[in-house]
Structures are given as C-alpha cells and as structure tokens.
Amino acid sequence: MAILPVRLYGDPVLRKRAERVEAVTPEIASLFEDMIETMYDQLGIGLAGPQIGVGLQIFVVDEGKGVARGYLNPTIVEQGGRIVTEEGCLSLPGFFADVARAEWVVVEAQDAQGAPVRRRAQGLMARVFQHEIDHINGVLFIDHLDRVTRDRIKRRIRKEGFSEESASRGAAL
C-alpha cells in the first residue's frame, strides 16, 4: 500500500468528469487500498479518484468504527431534505464553508468487488457521498457557495496559497 499525493485546488484533474470503471481489476483493488491509506493519512473521511489524479468514478469513505469502503460508478437515485453544515475538502486544505446539501440520499454503485450495492445514508454520511460524487463529476464544494463567498475563498488561495501544515493535514472530506 502507498500514500498518494492529494491534488490541490487549481489542478485541472479536479474539474474533469471521471470515466466509468468497466471492471474490477487487480489495479483497481490495489487503488482502493492506497486510497484508504491516503484518506486516513490526510485525516479525511472520504477521497475520490480525481483527488489523487485518477480520472475514474471511484471513491472511498470512512463509514465509522474503522470501516472504510470503496465505491465504483456511484449515482444518487433518491434524495430529500435539506441541511446546511460546514464542509471542507482535502483538495482545499484549511478552507471551510457552510454548504447546503440533501439531508439523506440513496446511492447505487458497485462495491470494491464489483457487486451492485444500494446504500441509504443520512446526516454526515449523506454529505460525504454527495461530496465525493461531486468530485467524480468535476465539482468542488466551493461551487455550491454563493458567488461572494466563493470569490473570497479563491482570492485568499491566490494570495496566501495553502500552508504546508494544512496541505498535509486537511481534516476534511
């Protein structure tokens, strides 16, 4: 297993739509392991392929109690409610903002073995699924913010960049 470098805001791979994973190969299985190790190293609770420079519809999530799972080709098939909560991102370390998201979601995907899964999530887990699915669609959490808040964050990044400490320890999704 290996800890992979996390791509930061400004890297074009974060804005590209990821491609479907057609088969679970030994390389995909190994990638899941590396992504889980990277997510935990960065103190994250989710990590998507584009965040490590991989343009595939793949992400991993810490589902609590030391259980991490991988998902392929996810789609939100149902959602409801609305909740606004502070959100951050490993690709924008040190930056946080209130983001409105669905309070609950139903996601259909494939698991790390390629078997179909249907997962209902609410609260934090629903937020993580939405955040990671956004990543595979080239969307960042700041895209959900009003223009003024988004521009303020972008200006601060241009002016200050990311500190070494925050870039190595994002403590975010």
C-alpha positions in Angstrom: 0.0 0.0 0.0 1.1 3.6 -0.6 0.1 7.0 0.4 -0.7 9.0 -2.7 -0.3 12.8 -3.2 -3.6 14.7 -2.9 -4.2 17.1 -5.8 -5.0 20.6 -4.7 -7.4 23.2 -5.9 -6.2 24.6 -9.2 -5.1 21.2 -10.6 -7.2 20.6 -13.8 -7.9 17.0 -13.0 -10.3 18.2 -10.2 -12.5 19.8 -12.8 -12.8 16.9 -15.2 -15.6 14.4 -15.3 -14.3 11.0 -14.3 -14.9 7.9 -16.5 -16.8 4.8 -15.5 -14.8 1.8 -14.2 -15.6 -1.1 -16.5 -14.1 -3.9 -14.5 -12.6 -4.5 -11.1 -9.0 -5.4 -11.9 -6.1 -6.1 -9.5 -5.0 -2.5 -10.2 -8.4 -1.2 -9.1 -8.3 -3.4 -5.9 -4.8 -2.0 -5.2 -6.0 1.6 -5.8 -8.8 1.1 -3.3 -6.2 0.1 -0.6 -3.9 3.1 -1.5 -6.9 5.5 -1.4 -8.0 4.3 2.0 -4.4 4.6 3.4 -4.2 8.1 1.9 -7.6 9.2 3.2 -6.6 8.1 6.8 -3.1 9.7 6.4 -4.8 13.0 5.5 -7.3 12.7 8.3 -10.2 12.6 5.8 -13.4 10.8 5.8 -13.7 10.4 2.0 -11.4 10.5 -1.0 -12.3 10.4 -4.7 -10.2 9.3 -7.7 -9.7 12.8 -9.1 -8.2 14.0 -5.8 -5.3 11.6 -6.4 -5.1 12.3 -10.2 -7.1 9.2 -11.2 -10.0 10.1 -13.6 -12.2 7.2 -12.7 -15.5 7.1 -10.9 -14.1 5.7 -7.7 -14.1 6.8 -4.1 -13.6 5.6 -0.6 -15.4 6.5 2.6 -14.8 6.0 6.3 -18.1 4.7 7.4 -17.1 4.7 11.1 -15.6 2.4 13.7 -12.6 1.8 11.4 -14.6 0.5 8.5 -13.7 2.0 5.1 -15.5 1.1 1.9 -14.9 1.7 -1.7 -17.5 2.6 -4.3 -17.4 2.5 -8.1 -19.7 4.3 -10.6 -22.0 5.8 -7.9 -25.2 7.5 -8.7 -27.6 9.3 -6.4 -31.0 7.8 -7.2 -33.1 9.4 -4.4 -32.6 12.3 -2.1 -34.5 14.5 0.3 -34.5 17.1 2.9 -32.0 20.0 3.1 -29.3 20.8 5.6 -26.6 23.4 5.8 -23.4 22.4 7.5 -19.8 23.4 7.4 -17.8 21.5 4.8 -14.1 21.3 3.9 -12.1 19.3 1.4 -8.7 17.6 1.3 -8.1 19.4 -2.0 -8.7 22.8 -0.4 -6.9 22.3 2.9 -7.7 24.8 5.6 -10.8 26.2 3.9 -14.3 25.6 5.2 -17.7 27.0 4.4 -21.4 26.2 5.0 -22.8 24.1 2.2 -26.4 23.2 1.6 -26.9 19.5 0.7 -29.6 16.9 0.8 -30.2 15.6 4.3 -30.5 12.0 3.1 -29.5 10.1 -0.1 -29.8 6.7 -1.7 -26.8 5.8 -3.7 -26.4 2.9 -6.2 -22.9 1.8 -7.0 -20.6 -1.2 -7.2 -18.5 -2.2 -4.2 -14.8 -3.0 -4.3 -15.5 -6.5 -5.7 -17.8 -5.1 -8.4 -21.0 -6.3 -6.8 -24.0 -3.9 -7.0 -24.8 -2.0 -3.8 -27.6 0.3 -2.8 -26.8 2.4 0.2 -29.1 4.8 2.1 -27.3 7.4 4.1 -28.3 10.4 6.2 -26.5 13.2 8.1 -22.7 13.2 7.7 -22.6 10.1 5.6 -25.1 11.6 3.1 -22.9 14.7 2.9 -19.8 12.6 2.3 -21.4 10.6 -0.5 -22.6 13.9 -2.2 -19.2 15.5 -1.8 -17.3 12.5 -3.3 -19.8 12.1 -6.1 -19.4 15.8 -6.9 -15.6 15.1 -7.2 -16.1 12.5 -9.8 -18.2 15.0 -11.7 -15.6 17.7 -11.6 -17.5 19.7 -8.9 -15.9 21.2 -5.7 -17.7 22.2 -2.6 -17.0 25.8 -3.3 -19.1 25.5 -6.4 -22.1 25.3 -4.1 -21.4 28.6 -2.4 -22.7 32.0 -3.3 -20.5 34.0 -5.6 -19.2 36.4 -2.9 -18.1 33.6 -0.5 -16.6 31.5 -3.3 -14.7 34.5 -4.7 -13.4 35.4 -1.2 -12.0 31.9 -0.8 -10.4 32.0 -4.3 -8.8 35.3 -3.6 -7.4 34.0 -0.3 -6.0 31.0 -2.0 -4.3 33.1 -4.7 -2.9 35.5 -2.1 -1.9 33.0 0.6 -1.9 29.6 -1.1 -2.0 26.5 1.1 0.2 26.3 4.2 2.4 23.2 4.4 0.6 22.1 7.6 -2.9 22.5 6.1 -1.8 20.9 2.8 -0.5 17.8 4.6 -3.4 17.5 7.1 -6.7 18.6 5.6 -9.0 17.1 8.2 -11.8 17.3 5.7 -13.9 15.3 3.2 
